[in-house]
Amino acid sequence: MSYPNLFHEDHLNTAIQRINSLTPQTQPLWGKMSVDQMLAHVNVAYDMCYDDSLAKTKGIKLFMMKLLIKNQVTGSKPYPKNGRTAPAFIITGNRDFETEKSKLISYLHQTHRLGVSVFDNRESASLGRLSATEWNTMFSKHLDHHLSQFGV
């Protein structure tokens, strides 16, 4: 399966339209997260990308992450419903819906503005260097999975 290319403006705009169709009352079709938690959860991937103060995975742990996780995250196979998530992505408690939504849209614009050249061979905190295509798949696949979870 291929995913929308968030580096292309039309795909970016479609993703933002989907996000803007969410409301604080939007209910999930599956899973335990509320819509505000889901937005915060999706933001974690961008936090990890843009916050250089976060520790990078190194050594044997990086090797294992690349071996066991990288293809699941950057590959074309969709995520299963109710799948497990990494501890860093678990969101508990209520979050402010509008804050999380605005943050996500801002991250999408930032990623688009920076463009393919910035992401090609950019280092991921947990997966090592990724191609721009892998970055896009990771972001787009995750976003699509959770927007679909909430019926948009």
C-alpha positions in Angstrom: 0.0 0.0 0.0 1.3 3.5 -0.7 0.5 6.4 1.5 -0.1 10.1 0.7 3.0 12.1 0.2 2.9 14.8 2.8 5.7 16.6 1.0 3.1 17.3 -1.8 0.8 20.2 -1.1 -2.4 18.5 -2.3 -1.7 15.5 0.0 -0.8 17.8 2.9 -4.1 19.8 2.4 -6.1 16.6 2.4 -4.5 15.5 5.6 -5.2 18.8 7.2 -8.8 18.8 6.1 -9.2 15.3 7.7 -7.7 16.6 10.9 -10.0 19.7 10.8 -13.1 17.5 10.5 -12.4 16.1 14.0 -14.2 17.6 17.0 -13.6 17.1 20.7 -16.7 14.8 20.6 -15.4 12.5 17.8 -15.5 8.9 19.0 -13.1 6.2 18.0 -14.3 3.2 15.9 -11.8 1.1 17.8 -9.2 1.4 20.5 -9.1 3.1 23.9 -7.8 6.6 23.1 -9.9 9.7 23.1 -9.5 12.1 20.2 -7.4 14.5 22.2 -5.1 11.6 23.3 -4.9 10.4 19.7 -3.7 13.8 18.5 -1.1 14.0 21.3 -0.1 10.4 20.4 0.5 11.3 16.7 2.4 14.4 17.8 5.0 12.2 19.6 6.5 11.1 16.3 7.1 14.8 15.3 8.3 15.6 18.8 10.9 12.9 18.4 11.9 14.2 14.9 12.2 17.9 15.9 13.4 17.8 19.5 17.1 17.3 19.3 17.3 17.1 23.1 15.8 13.6 23.1 18.2 10.8 23.5 19.0 8.9 20.4 19.0 5.1 20.4 22.5 3.7 20.0 24.5 0.4 19.8 22.7 -2.9 20.1 19.4 -1.3 20.8 19.5 0.7 17.6 20.5 -2.5 15.7 17.5 -4.3 17.2 15.1 -1.5 16.5 16.2 -1.4 12.9 16.0 -5.2 12.6 12.6 -5.6 14.4 10.7 -2.4 14.1 11.9 -0.3 11.2 10.1 -2.2 8.4 6.8 -2.2 10.5 7.0 1.6 10.8 8.4 2.6 7.4 7.0 -0.3 5.3 3.8 -0.3 3.3 1.9 -2.8 5.3 -0.9 -0.9 7.3 -0.9 -1.0 11.1 -3.3 -3.5 12.6 -6.2 -2.2 14.7 -5.6 -2.3 18.4 -1.8 -2.9 17.9 0.8 -2.4 20.5 2.6 0.9 20.7 6.0 2.0 22.1 6.0 3.2 25.6 6.9 6.8 24.5 3.7 7.0 22.5 1.3 6.0 25.3 -0.8 9.0 26.2 -2.6 9.1 29.5 -4.9 11.7 30.9 -6.8 14.4 29.1 -5.1 16.7 26.7 -6.4 20.0 25.2 -7.9 19.1 21.9 -7.3 22.5 20.2 -3.7 22.6 21.4 -2.9 19.1 20.1 -4.7 19.7 16.8 -2.9 23.0 16.2 0.4 21.4 17.1 -0.1 18.6 14.7 -1.1 20.9 11.8 1.9 23.0 12.6 4.2 20.0 12.5 2.7 19.0 9.1 3.3 22.4 7.7 6.9 22.5 9.1 7.6 19.1 7.5 6.2 20.1 4.2 8.1 23.5 4.3 11.4 21.8 5.1 10.9 19.4 2.2 12.3 16.2 0.9 15.9 17.3 0.8 16.0 17.9 4.6 14.5 14.5 5.3 16.6 12.4 2.9 19.1 10.6 5.0 17.9 12.4 8.2 18.5 10.5 11.4 15.6 9.2 13.4 16.0 9.2 17.1 15.1 5.5 17.3 15.6 4.0 13.8 18.8 5.6 12.5 19.0 7.3 9.1 15.9 7.2 6.9 15.2 8.2 3.4 12.7 10.9 2.7 10.3 8.2 1.4 10.7 6.3 4.7 10.0 9.5 6.7 6.9 10.2 4.7 5.6 6.7 5.0 6.2 6.7 8.8 4.4 10.0 9.2 1.6 9.5 6.7 0.9 5.8 7.6 0.6 6.7 11.3 -1.6 9.7 10.7 -3.8 7.8 8.3 -4.2 4.9 10.7 -5.4 7.2 13.5 -7.6 9.4 11.4 -9.2 6.2 10.1 -9.6 5.1 13.7 -11.7 8.2 14.3 -13.7 7.8 11.1 -12.2 10.6 9.1 
